[in-house]
Amino acid sequence: MATNAVTPSQEKRDVEALYALFLTRARALGAEVHRVQNPADAGKLIQDLLHRENVRRVAVAGTPIVKSLDIHALVGAAGAEVTAGNAREQAEPADLGISFFEMAIAETGTLVQDATDINRRLVSMLPPVHVALAPTTGLVGTLREAIDYLAARGEIPGYLAFVSGPSRTADIERVLTIGVHGPGKVYVIFMDEGGESR
């Protein structure tokens, strides 16, 4: 009797193919993409990025995975501080924002975030540099797959954010400008283990 079950090796091949496609598409849009084993490795990479970008103030959108990084210690060790206050007070003065994205769409190099919480939205939009954490297991092929997955869970959020690379606009004199309506730099860090996943 034939079965349609997916074996672990098939899943691994699928994730590898999805990651490779996401990497190609996101890089073409100007994002820098990294893949690490776990949150501890993500923390080390974040520290490197804080140094590279000469960051002094960091805004953080709290989710279990972001909180598990012991972000205050991590940021402090890099010579920076986590901003405080309400969402806007935290995000506006920050040099860099860190937030979590539940899914990523490979065919377009797009991150998908439940942005119902305004803090998550502002942290990913206001600072000039954004670090997006995502589980590798959150990779899907298409927008349709992402929506179908959310619908099957019965959890389509009230506000979904779709982020494809740094902010770009050409509404001023029809000249493409990066970073006017959002971050000018986007770093994506996929975690193979320990991230919130599907």
TADALIN-V738677 format. One record per pair of residues at least 6 apart in sequence whose C-alpha atoms are under 6 Angstrom apart, sorted by the first residue. I is the first residue (numbers start at 1). J is the second residue. D is the distance in whole Angstrom. If there is no record, write none. Layout:
i=<I I>
j=<J J>
d=<D D>
//
This chain:
i=<18 21 22 22 25 25 26 29 30 31 31 31 32 33 33 34 35 35 35 36 37 37 37 38 38 38 38 47 55 56 57 57 57 57 57 58 58 58 58 58 58 59 59 59 59 59 59 60 60 61 61 61 75 83 84 87 91 91 92 94 95 96 96 96 97 97 97 97 98 99 100 100 100 101 101 101 102 103 103 103 104 104 104 104 105 105 105 105 106 107 107 109 110 110 111 111 112 112 113 113 114 114 115 115 115 115 116 116 124 125 126 127 128 128 129 129 129 130 131 131 132 133 134 135 135 135 135 136 136 136 137 138 150 165 166 166 166 166 167 167 167 167 167 167 168 168 169 169 170 178>
j=<106 106 106 109 108 109 109 165 165 165 186 187 187 187 188 189 189 190 191 191 191 192 193 191 192 193 194 78 95 80 80 81 82 94 95 82 83 94 95 96 97 82 83 90 91 94 97 97 98 99 119 120 81 90 90 119 123 126 126 127 127 127 129 130 123 124 127 130 131 132 132 133 134 112 113 134 113 112 138 139 110 111 112 139 139 140 141 142 141 141 142 164 163 164 162 163 161 162 160 161 157 160 121 159 160 161 158 159 130 182 182 183 183 184 183 185 186 186 187 188 188 189 190 190 191 195 197 190 191 192 197 197 156 186 183 184 185 186 178 179 181 182 183 184 177 178 176 177 176 184>
d=<6 5 4 5 6 5 4 5 6 5 5 6 5 6 5 5 6 5 6 5 5 5 6 5 6 5 6 6 6 4 6 5 6 5 5 5 6 5 6 5 6 6 6 6 5 6 5 6 5 5 6 5 6 5 5 5 5 6 6 5 5 5 5 6 5 6 6 5 5 5 6 5 6 6 5 5 6 5 4 6 6 4 6 5 6 5 6 6 5 6 6 6 5 4 6 5 6 5 6 5 6 5 5 5 5 6 6 5 6 5 6 6 4 5 5 5 6 5 5 6 5 5 5 5 5 5 6 5 6 5 6 6 5 6 6 5 5 5 6 5 6 5 6 6 6 4 6 5 4 6>
//
